[in-house]
Amino acid sequence: MSDVALTAEVLLEHEVGLHARPSVKLTKLAKTFRSRIDVSPGPDGPWIDAKSIVKVMAARAPKGTVLHFRAAGEDARAALDALMALVRNDFETGAAGEAE
């Protein structure tokens, strides 16, 4: 159940890559989920806690990187779906996300 990690990957197409604003949006969204969520610029790691702004920014993933996500917990699927959508939408969260 919560021990099983789900995975997903998405192409990072944001012009500046995973820098300040995209990192903040990613970690802010990740923190809304109870599951453990990790992100990596490669399929074999290094895995980074997606809820840590310092660690995510330190990854410095450039445009064109395939971001790999893994999540384990009760809302892992929802977490991965939301994070994939955020990256695919170029880190635009829309009206609902901005209202928080």
MMTF fields as JSON, N, C-alpha, C and O atoms, coordinates in Angstrom:
{
  "mmtfVersion": "1.0.0",
  "mmtfProducer": "UNKNOWN",
  "numBonds": 399,
  "numAtoms": 400,
  "numGroups": 100,
  "numChains": 1,
  "numModels": 1,
  "chainsPerModel": [1],
  "groupsPerChain": [100],
  "chainIdList": ["A"],
  "bondAtomList": [4, 2, 8, 6, 12, 10, 16, 14, 20, 18, 24, 22, 28, 26, 32, 30, 36, 34, 40, 38, 44, 42, 48, 46, 52, 50, 56, 54, 60, 58, 64, 62, 68, 66, 72, 70, 76, 74, 80, 78, 84, 82, 88, 86, 92, 90, 96, 94, 100, 98, 104, 102, 108, 106, 112, 110, 116, 114, 120, 118, 124, 122, 128, 126, 132, 130, 136, 134, 140, 138, 144, 142, 148, 146, 152, 150, 156, 154, 160, 158, 164, 162, 168, 166, 172, 170, 176, 174, 180, 178, 184, 182, 188, 186, 192, 190, 196, 194, 200, 198, 204, 202, 208, 206, 212, 210, 216, 214, 220, 218, 224, 222, 228, 226, 232, 230, 236, 234, 240, 238, 244, 242, 248, 246, 252, 250, 256, 254, 260, 258, 264, 262, 268, 266, 272, 270, 276, 274, 280, 278, 284, 282, 288, 286, 292, 290, 296, 294, 300, 298, 304, 302, 308, 306, 312, 310, 316, 314, 320, 318, 324, 322, 328, 326, 332, 330, 336, 334, 340, 338, 344, 342, 348, 346, 352, 350, 356, 354, 360, 358, 364, 362, 368, 366, 372, 370, 376, 374, 380, 378, 384, 382, 388, 386, 392, 390, 396, 394],
  "bondOrderList": [1, 1, 1, 1, 1, 1, 1, 1, 1, 1, 1, 1, 1, 1, 1, 1, 1, 1, 1, 1, 1, 1, 1, 1, 1, 1, 1, 1, 1, 1, 1, 1, 1, 1, 1, 1, 1, 1, 1, 1, 1, 1, 1, 1, 1, 1, 1, 1, 1, 1, 1, 1, 1, 1, 1, 1, 1, 1, 1, 1, 1, 1, 1, 1, 1, 1, 1, 1, 1, 1, 1, 1, 1, 1, 1, 1, 1, 1, 1, 1, 1, 1, 1, 1, 1, 1, 1, 1, 1, 1, 1, 1, 1, 1, 1, 1, 1, 1, 1],
  "groupList": [{"groupName": "MET", "atomNameList": ["N", "CA", "C", "O"], "elementList": ["N", "C", "C", "O"], "formalChargeList": [0, 0, 0, 0], "bondAtomList": [1, 0, 2, 1, 3, 2], "bondOrderList": [1, 1, 2], "singleLetterCode": "M", "chemCompType": "L-PEPTIDE LINKING"}, {"groupName": "SER", "atomNameList": ["N", "CA", "C", "O"], "elementList": ["N", "C", "C", "O"], "formalChargeList": [0, 0, 0, 0], "bondAtomList": [1, 0, 2, 1, 3, 2], "bondOrderList": [1, 1, 2], "singleLetterCode": "S", "chemCompType": "L-PEPTIDE LINKING"}, {"groupName": "ASP", "atomNameList": ["N", "CA", "C", "O"], "elementList": ["N", "C", "C", "O"], "formalChargeList": [0, 0, 0, 0], "bondAtomList": [1, 0, 2, 1, 3, 2], "bondOrderList": [1, 1, 2], "singleLetterCode": "D", "chemCompType": "L-PEPTIDE LINKING"}, {"groupName": "VAL", "atomNameList": ["N", "CA", "C", "O"], "elementList": ["N", "C", "C", "O"], "formalChargeList": [0, 0, 0, 0], "bondAtomList": [1, 0, 2, 1, 3, 2], "bondOrderList": [1, 1, 2], "singleLetterCode": "V", "chemCompType": "L-PEPTIDE LINKING"}, {"groupName": "ALA", "atomNameList": ["N", "CA", "C", "O"], "elementList": ["N", "C", "C", "O"], "formalChargeList": [0, 0, 0, 0], "bondAtomList": [1, 0, 2, 1, 3, 2], "bondOrderList": [1, 1, 2], "singleLetterCode": "A", "chemCompType": "L-PEPTIDE LINKING"}, {"groupName": "LEU", "atomNameList": ["N", "CA", "C", "O"], "elementList": ["N", "C", "C", "O"], "formalChargeList": [0, 0, 0, 0], "bondAtomList": [1, 0, 2, 1, 3, 2], "bondOrderList": [1, 1, 2], "singleLetterCode": "L", "chemCompType": "L-PEPTIDE LINKING"}, {"groupName": "THR", "atomNameList": ["N", "CA", "C", "O"], "elementList": ["N", "C", "C", "O"], "formalChargeList": [0, 0, 0, 0], "bondAtomList": [1, 0, 2, 1, 3, 2], "bondOrderList": [1, 1, 2], "singleLetterCode": "T", "chemCompType": "L-PEPTIDE LINKING"}, {"groupName": "GLU", "atomNameList": ["N", "CA", "C", "O"], "elementList": ["N", "C", "C", "O"], "formalChargeList": [0, 0, 0, 0], "bondAtomList": [1, 0, 2, 1, 3, 2], "bondOrderList": [1, 1, 2], "singleLetterCode": "E", "chemCompType": "L-PEPTIDE LINKING"}, {"groupName": "HIS", "atomNameList": ["N", "CA", "C", "O"], "elementList": ["N", "C", "C", "O"], "formalChargeList": [0, 0, 0, 0], "bondAtomList": [1, 0, 2, 1, 3, 2], "bondOrderList": [1, 1, 2], "singleLetterCode": "H", "chemCompType": "L-PEPTIDE LINKING"}, {"groupName": "GLY", "atomNameList": ["N", "CA", "C", "O"], "elementList": ["N", "C", "C", "O"], "formalChargeList": [0, 0, 0, 0], "bondAtomList": [1, 0, 2, 1, 3, 2], "bondOrderList": [1, 1, 2], "singleLetterCode": "G", "chemCompType": "PEPTIDE LINKING"}, {"groupName": "ARG", "atomNameList": ["N", "CA", "C", "O"], "elementList": ["N", "C", "C", "O"], "formalChargeList": [0, 0, 0, 0], "bondAtomList": [1, 0, 2, 1, 3, 2], "bondOrderList": [1, 1, 2], "singleLetterCode": "R", "chemCompType": "L-PEPTIDE LINKING"}, {"groupName": "PRO", "atomNameList": ["N", "CA", "C", "O"], "elementList": ["N", "C", "C", "O"], "formalChargeList": [0, 0, 0, 0], "bondAtomList": [1, 0, 2, 1, 3, 2], "bondOrderList": [1, 1, 2], "singleLetterCode": "P", "chemCompType": "L-PEPTIDE LINKING"}, {"groupName": "LYS", "atomNameList": ["N", "CA", "C", "O"], "elementList": ["N", "C", "C", "O"], "formalChargeList": [0, 0, 0, 0], "bondAtomList": [1, 0, 2, 1, 3, 2], "bondOrderList": [1, 1, 2], "singleLetterCode": "K", "chemCompType": "L-PEPTIDE LINKING"}, {"groupName": "PHE", "atomNameList": ["N", "CA", "C", "O"], "elementList": ["N", "C", "C", "O"], "formalChargeList": [0, 0, 0, 0], "bondAtomList": [1, 0, 2, 1, 3, 2], "bondOrderList": [1, 1, 2], "singleLetterCode": "F", "chemCompType": "L-PEPTIDE LINKING"}, {"groupName": "ILE", "atomNameList": ["N", "CA", "C", "O"], "elementList": ["N", "C", "C", "O"], "formalChargeList": [0, 0, 0, 0], "bondAtomList": [1, 0, 2, 1, 3, 2], "bondOrderList": [1, 1, 2], "singleLetterCode": "I", "chemCompType": "L-PEPTIDE LINKING"}, {"groupName": "TRP", "atomNameList": ["N", "CA", "C", "O"], "elementList": ["N", "C", "C", "O"], "formalChargeList": [0, 0, 0, 0], "bondAtomList": [1, 0, 2, 1, 3, 2], "bondOrderList": [1, 1, 2], "singleLetterCode": "W", "chemCompType": "L-PEPTIDE LINKING"}, {"groupName": "ASN", "atomNameList": ["N", "CA", "C", "O"], "elementList": ["N", "C", "C", "O"], "formalChargeList": [0, 0, 0, 0], "bondAtomList": [1, 0, 2, 1, 3, 2], "bondOrderList": [1, 1, 2], "singleLetterCode": "N", "chemCompType": "L-PEPTIDE LINKING"}],
  "groupTypeList": [0, 1, 2, 3, 4, 5, 6, 4, 7, 3, 5, 5, 7, 8, 7, 3, 9, 5, 8, 4, 10, 11, 1, 3, 12, 5, 6, 12, 5, 4, 12, 6, 13, 10, 1, 10, 14, 2, 3, 1, 11, 9, 11, 2, 9, 11, 15, 14, 2, 4, 12, 1, 14, 3, 12, 3, 0, 4, 4, 10, 4, 11, 12, 9, 6, 3, 5, 8, 13, 10, 4, 4, 9, 7, 2, 4, 10, 4, 4, 5, 2, 4, 5, 0, 4, 5, 3, 10, 16, 2, 13, 7, 6, 9, 4, 4, 9, 7, 4, 7],
  "groupIdList": [1, 2, 3, 4, 5, 6, 7, 8, 9, 10, 11, 12, 13, 14, 15, 16, 17, 18, 19, 20, 21, 22, 23, 24, 25, 26, 27, 28, 29, 30, 31, 32, 33, 34, 35, 36, 37, 38, 39, 40, 41, 42, 43, 44, 45, 46, 47, 48, 49, 50, 51, 52, 53, 54, 55, 56, 57, 58, 59, 60, 61, 62, 63, 64, 65, 66, 67, 68, 69, 70, 71, 72, 73, 74, 75, 76, 77, 78, 79, 80, 81, 82, 83, 84, 85, 86, 87, 88, 89, 90, 91, 92, 93, 94, 95, 96, 97, 98, 99, 100],
  "secStructList": [7, 6, 6, 1, 7, 3, 3, 3, 3, 3, 3, 7, 7, 7, 6, 6, 7, 1, 7, 2, 2, 2, 2, 2, 2, 2, 2, 2, 2, 2, 6, 6, 1, 1, 1, 3, 3, 3, 3, 3, 1, 1, 6, 6, 7, 7, 7, 3, 3, 6, 6, 7, 2, 2, 2, 2, 2, 2, 2, 7, 7, 7, 6, 6, 7, 3, 3, 3, 3, 3, 3, 3, 1, 6, 6, 2, 2, 2, 2, 2, 2, 2, 2, 2, 2, 2, 2, 2, 6, 6, 6, 7, 7, 2, 2, 2, 2, 2, 6, 7],
  "xCoordList": [0.836, 0.0, 0.879, 1.335, 1.128, 1.945, 3.434, 4.225, 3.818, 5.22, 5.586, 6.763, 4.578, 4.815, 5.008, 4.162, 6.122, 6.398, 5.892, 6.18, 5.142, 4.701, 5.691, 6.292, 5.859, 6.817, 6.169, 5.166, 6.771, 6.337, 7.512, 8.436, 7.464, 8.505, 7.881, 6.843, 8.541, 8.025, 9.193, 10.166, 9.087, 10.12, 9.998, 8.922, 11.098, 11.153, 11.389, 12.471, 10.386, 10.494, 10.519, 10.529, 10.529, 10.583, 11.896, 12.957, 11.825, 12.97, 14.225, 15.33, 14.065, 15.236, 15.482, 16.354, 14.723, 14.891, 14.282, 13.368, 14.783, 14.249, 15.029, 15.847, 14.754, 15.416, 14.434, 13.489, 14.63, 13.905, 12.383, 11.814, 11.713, 10.243, 9.675, 8.78, 10.169, 9.641, 9.885, 9.025, 11.025, 11.328, 10.368, 9.894, 10.085, 9.158, 7.771, 7.131, 7.311, 5.983, 5.927, 4.93, 6.986, 7.029, 6.994, 6.207, 7.841, 7.881, 6.597, 6.125, 6.043, 4.791, 3.683, 2.915, 3.606, 2.599, 2.891, 1.977, 4.126, 4.488, 4.108, 3.683, 4.257, 3.955, 2.468, 2.096, 1.614, 0.177, -0.25, -1.404, 0.676, 0.374, 1.056, 2.118, 0.442, 0.991, 2.097, 2.975, 2.061, 3.026, 4.449, 4.694, 5.37, 6.788, 6.975, 6.586, 7.557, 7.733, 9.187, 9.752, 9.777, 11.159, 11.201, 10.353, 12.19, 12.401, 13.873, 14.747, 14.119, 15.492, 15.649, 14.718, 16.825, 17.086, 17.478, 17.757, 17.503, 17.839, 17.104, 16.699, 16.918, 16.146, 16.768, 16.066, 18.063, 18.753, 19.19, 19.999, 18.65, 18.997, 20.065, 20.458, 20.526, 20.214, 18.788, 18.305, 18.121, 16.755, 16.772, 17.547, 15.905, 15.851, 14.455, 13.461, 14.378, 13.09, 12.396, 12.875, 11.278, 10.568, 9.923, 9.426, 9.926, 9.347, 10.409, 10.098, 11.657, 12.755, 13.178, 13.788, 12.862, 13.198, 14.709, 15.159, 15.481, 16.938, 17.471, 18.293, 17.003, 17.479, 17.011, 17.774, 15.768, 15.247, 15.992, 16.372, 16.209, 16.95, 18.389, 18.952, 18.983, 20.367, 20.522, 21.627, 19.428, 19.485, 19.842, 20.466, 19.452, 19.763, 19.5, 20.348, 18.348, 17.991, 17.7, 16.819, 18.417, 18.199, 17.016, 16.519, 16.585, 15.546, 15.987, 17.153, 15.04, 15.345, 15.617, 15.741, 15.711, 15.907, 14.597, 13.528, 14.678, 13.508, 13.523, 14.417, 12.507, 12.389, 11.687, 10.66, 12.244, 11.675, 11.128, 11.809, 9.907, 9.265, 8.929, 8.625, 8.99, 8.47, 7.757, 8.189, 6.67, 5.873, 5.356, 4.999, 5.322, 4.804, 3.926, 4.339, 2.72, 1.79, 0.374, 0.106, -0.531, -1.953, -2.42, -3.386, -1.752, -2.171, -1.084, -0.97, -0.293, 0.826, 0.384, 0.999, -0.677, -1.138, -1.575, -1.214, -2.337, -2.795, -1.608, -1.594, -0.621, 0.574, 1.31, 1.673, 1.528, 2.238, 1.447, 2.02, 0.143, -0.693, -0.594, -0.47, -0.648, -0.587, 0.783, 0.869, 1.841, 3.183, 3.451, 4.079, 2.979, 3.138, 2.422, 2.958, 1.211, 0.434, 1.14, 1.168, 1.706, 2.413, 3.575, 3.728, 4.388, 5.545, 5.089, 5.628, 4.097, 3.59, 2.999, 3.083, 2.403, 1.802, 2.806, 2.425, 4.079, 5.159, 5.108, 5.422, 4.706, 4.668, 3.625, 3.71, 2.64, 1.5, 0.449, -0.051, 0.108, -0.826, -2.27, -3.19, -2.483, -3.856, -4.459, -3.809, -5.684, -6.376, -6.491, -6.28, -6.823, -7.009, -5.699, -5.69, -4.602, -3.308, -2.797, -2.131, -3.094, -2.602, -3.368, -2.868, -4.575, -5.413, -4.937, -5.349, -4.085, -3.654, -2.837, -2.412],
  "yCoordList": [-1.183, 0.0, 1.244, 1.669, 1.84, 3.049, 2.762, 3.684, 1.484, 1.133, 1.066, 1.107, 0.963, 0.851, 2.244, 3.123, 2.431, 3.733, 3.727, 2.814, 4.749, 4.957, 5.904, 6.744, 5.771, 6.626, 7.273, 6.795, 8.364, 9.074, 9.907, 10.209, 10.268, 11.136, 12.143, 11.893, 13.288, 14.369, 15.215, 15.428, 15.69, 16.532, 17.951, 18.547, 18.486, 19.851, 20.793, 20.802, 21.577, 22.48, 23.95, 24.83, 24.215, 25.601, 26.227, 25.614, 27.431, 28.089, 28.135, 27.922, 28.409, 28.504, 27.224, 27.186, 26.179, 24.924, 24.993, 25.78, 24.178, 24.1, 25.049, 24.623, 26.341, 27.36, 27.896, 27.196, 29.096, 29.633, 29.495, 28.75, 30.184, 30.158, 28.765, 28.334, 28.052, 26.693, 25.793, 24.987, 25.925, 25.111, 25.419, 24.509, 26.693, 27.097, 26.516, 25.979, 26.62, 26.096, 24.585, 24.048, 23.901, 22.449, 22.024, 21.155, 22.631, 22.232, 22.628, 21.889, 23.767, 24.197, 23.187, 22.822, 22.743, 21.749, 20.412, 19.776, 19.985, 18.703, 18.678, 17.644, 19.793, 19.86, 19.73, 19.515, 19.856, 19.715, 18.251, 17.959, 17.335, 15.907, 15.251, 15.692, 14.201, 13.491, 12.524, 12.215, 12.05, 11.053, 11.574, 12.778, 10.647, 10.944, 11.129, 10.258, 12.237, 12.533, 12.9, 13.763, 12.226, 12.504, 12.836, 12.391, 13.617, 13.988, 13.755, 13.861, 13.439, 13.195, 13.634, 13.504, 14.153, 14.508, 13.291, 13.434, 12.113, 10.887, 9.704, 9.751, 8.642, 7.491, 6.759, 6.066, 6.908, 6.213, 7.137, 6.753, 8.355, 9.291, 10.276, 10.286, 11.077, 11.088, 11.562, 12.49, 10.918, 11.279, 12.407, 12.394, 13.373, 14.593, 14.712, 14.457, 15.093, 15.326, 16.494, 17.627, 16.221, 17.248, 18.311, 19.317, 18.1, 19.079, 20.017, 20.876, 19.854, 20.688, 21.673, 21.281, 22.939, 23.964, 24.047, 24.21, 23.94, 24.029, 22.893, 23.118, 21.691, 20.532, 20.566, 20.223, 20.976, 21.035, 22.088, 21.837, 23.263, 24.308, 23.885, 24.236, 23.137, 22.697, 21.7, 21.511, 21.067, 20.105, 20.79, 20.181, 22.047, 22.841, 22.093, 22.076, 21.491, 20.76, 21.751, 22.598, 21.663, 22.591, 22.175, 21.053, 23.089, 22.796, 21.576, 21.456, 20.676, 19.471, 18.251, 17.139, 18.447, 17.341, 16.574, 17.178, 15.265, 14.463, 14.317, 13.694, 14.911, 14.808, 13.5, 13.159, 12.787, 11.531, 11.768, 12.326, 11.342, 11.483, 10.105, 9.185, 9.975, 8.776, 9.235, 10.168, 8.565, 8.926, 7.657, 6.693, 7.667, 6.549, 7.099, 7.978, 6.573, 7.02, 6.976, 6.59, 7.379, 7.261, 8.111, 7.753, 9.227, 10.092, 10.193, 11.203, 9.13, 9.136, 9.37, 10.166, 8.688, 8.856, 10.296, 10.881, 10.865, 12.251, 13.214, 14.183, 12.937, 13.782, 13.758, 14.808, 12.575, 12.472, 13.129, 13.823, 12.917, 13.542, 15.064, 15.723, 15.613, 17.068, 17.617, 18.657, 16.936, 17.401, 17.301, 18.186, 16.23, 16.097, 17.242, 17.834, 17.545, 18.631, 19.975, 20.79, 20.203, 21.458, 21.638, 22.705, 20.605, 20.696, 20.82, 21.628, 20.021, 20.094, 21.461, 21.928, 22.099, 23.422, 24.542, 25.686, 24.211, 25.192, 25.957, 27.145, 25.249, 25.778, 26.858, 27.651, 26.893, 27.802, 27.046, 26.018, 27.548, 26.839, 27.28, 26.6, 28.385, 28.84, 29.522, 29.651, 29.958, 30.743, 29.999, 30.588, 28.709, 27.956, 27.854, 28.029, 27.574, 27.448, 28.765, 28.801, 29.852, 31.166, 31.693, 32.56, 31.178, 31.69, 31.229, 31.797, 30.222, 29.687, 30.66, 30.343],
  "zCoordList": [0.0, 0.0, 0.0, -1.061, 1.171, 1.213, 1.032, 0.83, 1.103, 0.901, -0.58, -0.938, -1.433, -2.865, -3.458, -3.295, -4.141, -4.762, -6.2, -6.974, -6.535, -7.908, -8.566, -7.897, -9.862, -10.561, -11.78, -12.309, -12.2, -13.402, -13.894, -13.139, -15.151, -15.701, -16.65, -17.263, -16.754, -17.592, -18.083, -17.36, -19.306, -19.898, -19.362, -19.405, -18.861, -18.343, -19.52, -20.106, -19.86, -20.999, -20.603, -21.464, -19.289, -18.832, -19.298, -19.178, -19.823, -20.458, -19.591, -20.091, -18.303, -17.424, -16.637, -15.769, -16.935, -16.218, -14.833, -14.583, -13.947, -12.594, -11.684, -10.869, -11.843, -11.035, -10.002, -9.639, -9.53, -8.381, -8.44, -7.643, -9.35, -9.357, -9.606, -8.877, -10.612, -10.803, -9.588, -9.233, -8.964, -7.78, -6.636, -5.956, -6.427, -5.37, -5.647, -4.743, -6.883, -7.222, -7.062, -6.582, -7.46, -7.345, -5.877, -5.5, -5.053, -3.649, -2.912, -2.048, -3.246, -2.618, -2.91, -2.019, -4.148, -4.518, -3.842, -3.316, -3.848, -3.229, -1.749, -1.233, -1.079, 0.355, 0.657, 1.811, -0.344, -0.111, -0.017, 0.297, -0.288, -0.251, 0.941, 1.38, 1.458, 2.613, 2.21, 3.016, 0.982, 0.509, 0.512, 0.435, 0.603, 0.405, -1.097, -1.875, -1.516, -2.94, -3.187, -2.516, -4.162, -4.539, -6.022, -6.795, -6.405, -7.803, -8.133, -7.273, -9.394, -9.833, -11.282, -12.077, -11.629, -13.028, -13.868, -15.058, -13.277, -13.994, -13.408, -12.246, -14.176, -13.707, -12.518, -11.782, -12.329, -11.246, -10.111, -9.266, -10.096, -9.034, -9.467, -10.634, -8.576, -7.154, -6.891, -7.538, -5.938, -5.58, -4.555, -3.598, -4.778, -3.97, -3.371, -4.052, -2.115, -1.461, -2.168, -2.112, -2.827, -3.597, -2.715, -3.222, -1.401, -0.481, 0.095, 0.92, -0.337, 0.153, -0.926, -1.921, -0.737, -1.732, -1.947, -3.081, -0.9, -1.012, -1.888, -2.777, -1.634, -2.393, -3.844, -4.748, -4.075, -5.447, -6.247, -7.391, -5.669, -6.378, -6.652, -7.688, -5.731, -5.895, -7.049, -7.557, -7.464, -8.574, -9.889, -10.758, -10.039, -11.227, -12.536, -13.429, -12.641, -13.86, -14.98, -14.835, -16.085, -17.196, -18.074, -17.982, -18.912, -19.894, -20.706, -21.082, -20.971, -21.734, -20.865, -21.379, -19.556, -18.629, -18.466, -18.385, -18.419, -18.072, -16.556, -15.982, -15.918, -14.469, -14.119, -14.704, -13.176, -12.71, -11.307, -10.446, -11.097, -9.793, -9.261, -10.02, -7.938, -7.291, -6.023, -5.347, -5.726, -4.558, -3.897, -4.573, -2.584, -1.813, -0.695, 0.062, -0.607, 0.422, -0.078, -1.216, 0.789, 0.489, -0.685, -1.359, -0.94, -2.052, -3.128, -3.823, -3.248, -4.198, -5.638, -6.348, -6.081, -7.464, -7.715, -8.736, -6.809, -6.962, -6.979, -7.738, -6.139, -6.087, -7.417, -7.948, -7.953, -9.234, -10.355, -11.194, -10.375, -11.415, -11.357, -12.389, -10.155, -9.983, -10.375, -11.028, -9.986, -10.323, -11.822, -12.404, -12.442, -13.904, -14.617, -15.554, -14.164, -14.773, -14.597, -15.519, -13.421, -13.164, -14.136, -14.731, -14.298, -15.195, -16.648, -17.404, -17.036, -18.424, -18.746, -19.882, -17.745, -17.943, -17.707, -17.462, -17.782, -17.657, -16.335, -16.274, -15.282, -13.916, -13.722, -12.784, -14.605, -14.414, -13.624, -14.079, -12.441, -11.585, -11.798, -11.345, -12.468, -12.723, -11.521, -10.484, -11.649, -10.628, -9.3, -8.24, -9.349, -8.109, -7.33, -6.112, -8.017, -7.349, -6.824, -5.789, -7.516, -7.092, -5.878, -5.161, -5.644, -4.572, -3.191, -2.179, -3.138, -1.833, -1.034, 0.077]
}
